[in-house]
Amino acid sequence: MVQHHESLFYNTLDELQATHKSDHPDILNLKKKYGNDVQFSTVMHRAGIEPRFELRCFTIY
């Protein structure tokens, strides 16, 4: 079972790629909020959708 917690959206790919660092403030805040067992995935939405880049935070049970 997957429980989606929250998504954060970014306007540029560079902003999204910056979240791959473990000390990124958004990553630290999500781990503080939902615990260290959360996982992350990234989504690039098709052109024309703004903001286009998404970081999803979820837990797998």
C-alpha positions as protocol buffer text, in pm:
chain_id: "A"
residue {
  index: 1
  type: MET
  ca { x: 0 y: 0 z: 0 }
}
residue {
  index: 2
  type: VAL
  ca { x: 128 y: 345 z: -88 }
}
residue {
  index: 3
  type: GLN
  ca { x: 25 y: 650 z: 113 }
}
residue {
  index: 4
  type: HIS
  ca { x: 84 y: 979 z: -66 }
}
residue {
  index: 5
  type: HIS
  ca { x: 167 y: 1255 z: 180 }
}
residue {
  index: 6
  type: GLU
  ca { x: 242 y: 1569 z: -13 }
}
residue {
  index: 7
  type: SER
  ca { x: 371 y: 1708 z: -341 }
}
residue {
  index: 8
  type: LEU
  ca { x: 589 y: 2010 z: -396 }
}
residue {
  index: 9
  type: PHE
  ca { x: 599 y: 2180 z: -734 }
}
residue {
  index: 10
  type: TYR
  ca { x: 885 y: 2360 z: -909 }
}
residue {
  index: 11
  type: ASN
  ca { x: 896 y: 2579 z: -1218 }
}
residue {
  index: 12
  type: THR
  ca { x: 1233 y: 2459 z: -1349 }
}
residue {
  index: 13
  type: LEU
  ca { x: 1414 y: 2129 z: -1381 }
}
residue {
  index: 14
  type: ASP
  ca { x: 1714 y: 2278 z: -1197 }
}
residue {
  index: 15
  type: GLU
  ca { x: 1495 y: 2349 z: -893 }
}
residue {
  index: 16
  type: LEU
  ca { x: 1368 y: 1992 z: -895 }
}
residue {
  index: 17
  type: GLN
  ca { x: 1714 y: 1840 z: -941 }
}
residue {
  index: 18
  type: ALA
  ca { x: 1842 y: 2039 z: -641 }
}
residue {
  index: 19
  type: THR
  ca { x: 1613 y: 1826 z: -422 }
}
residue {
  index: 20
  type: HIS
  ca { x: 1835 y: 1522 z: -488 }
}
residue {
  index: 21
  type: LYS
  ca { x: 2071 y: 1654 z: -220 }
}
residue {
  index: 22
  type: SER
  ca { x: 1990 y: 1510 z: 121 }
}
residue {
  index: 23
  type: ASP
  ca { x: 2042 y: 1848 z: 288 }
}
residue {
  index: 24
  type: HIS
  ca { x: 1791 y: 2032 z: 65 }
}
residue {
  index: 25
  type: PRO
  ca { x: 1550 y: 2231 z: 289 }
}
residue {
  index: 26
  type: ASP
  ca { x: 1237 y: 2085 z: 125 }
}
residue {
  index: 27
  type: ILE
  ca { x: 1362 y: 1728 z: 179 }
}
residue {
  index: 28
  type: LEU
  ca { x: 1455 y: 1801 z: 540 }
}
residue {
  index: 29
  type: ASN
  ca { x: 1114 y: 1959 z: 608 }
}
residue {
  index: 30
  type: LEU
  ca { x: 925 y: 1664 z: 457 }
}
residue {
  index: 31
  type: LYS
  ca { x: 1130 y: 1413 z: 657 }
}
residue {
  index: 32
  type: LYS
  ca { x: 1069 y: 1615 z: 974 }
}
residue {
  index: 33
  type: LYS
  ca { x: 696 y: 1623 z: 900 }
}
residue {
  index: 34
  type: TYR
  ca { x: 646 y: 1258 z: 792 }
}
residue {
  index: 35
  type: GLY
  ca { x: 947 y: 1070 z: 933 }
}
residue {
  index: 36
  type: ASN
  ca { x: 1269 y: 934 z: 788 }
}
residue {
  index: 37
  type: ASP
  ca { x: 1097 y: 638 z: 618 }
}
residue {
  index: 38
  type: VAL
  ca { x: 937 y: 855 z: 349 }
}
residue {
  index: 39
  type: GLN
  ca { x: 1037 y: 809 z: -11 }
}
residue {
  index: 40
  type: PHE
  ca { x: 1042 y: 1055 z: -296 }
}
residue {
  index: 41
  type: SER
  ca { x: 972 y: 1042 z: -666 }
}
residue {
  index: 42
  type: THR
  ca { x: 994 y: 1311 z: -929 }
}
residue {
  index: 43
  type: VAL
  ca { x: 749 y: 1379 z: -1210 }
}
residue {
  index: 44
  type: MET
  ca { x: 789 y: 1598 z: -1515 }
}
residue {
  index: 45
  type: HIS
  ca { x: 448 y: 1693 z: -1649 }
}
residue {
  index: 46
  type: ARG
  ca { x: 388 y: 1753 z: -2017 }
}
residue {
  index: 47
  type: ALA
  ca { x: 452 y: 2092 z: -2174 }
}
residue {
  index: 48
  type: GLY
  ca { x: 182 y: 2348 z: -2108 }
}
residue {
  index: 49
  type: ILE
  ca { x: 123 y: 2247 z: -1746 }
}
residue {
  index: 50
  type: GLU
  ca { x: 262 y: 2495 z: -1494 }
}
residue {
  index: 51
  type: PRO
  ca { x: 434 y: 2434 z: -1264 }
}
residue {
  index: 52
  type: ARG
  ca { x: 576 y: 2144 z: -1461 }
}
residue {
  index: 53
  type: PHE
  ca { x: 804 y: 1967 z: -1215 }
}
residue {
  index: 54
  type: GLU
  ca { x: 677 y: 1776 z: -910 }
}
residue {
  index: 55
  type: LEU
  ca { x: 841 y: 1612 z: -610 }
}
residue {
  index: 56
  type: ARG
  ca { x: 612 y: 1352 z: -451 }
}
residue {
  index: 57
  type: CYS
  ca { x: 653 y: 1238 z: -91 }
}
residue {
  index: 58
  type: PHE
  ca { x: 505 y: 900 z: 7 }
}
residue {
  index: 59
  type: THR
  ca { x: 539 y: 598 z: 234 }
}
residue {
  index: 60
  type: ILE
  ca { x: 515 y: 236 z: 122 }
}
residue {
  index: 61
  type: TYR
  ca { x: 359 y: -4 z: 375 }
}
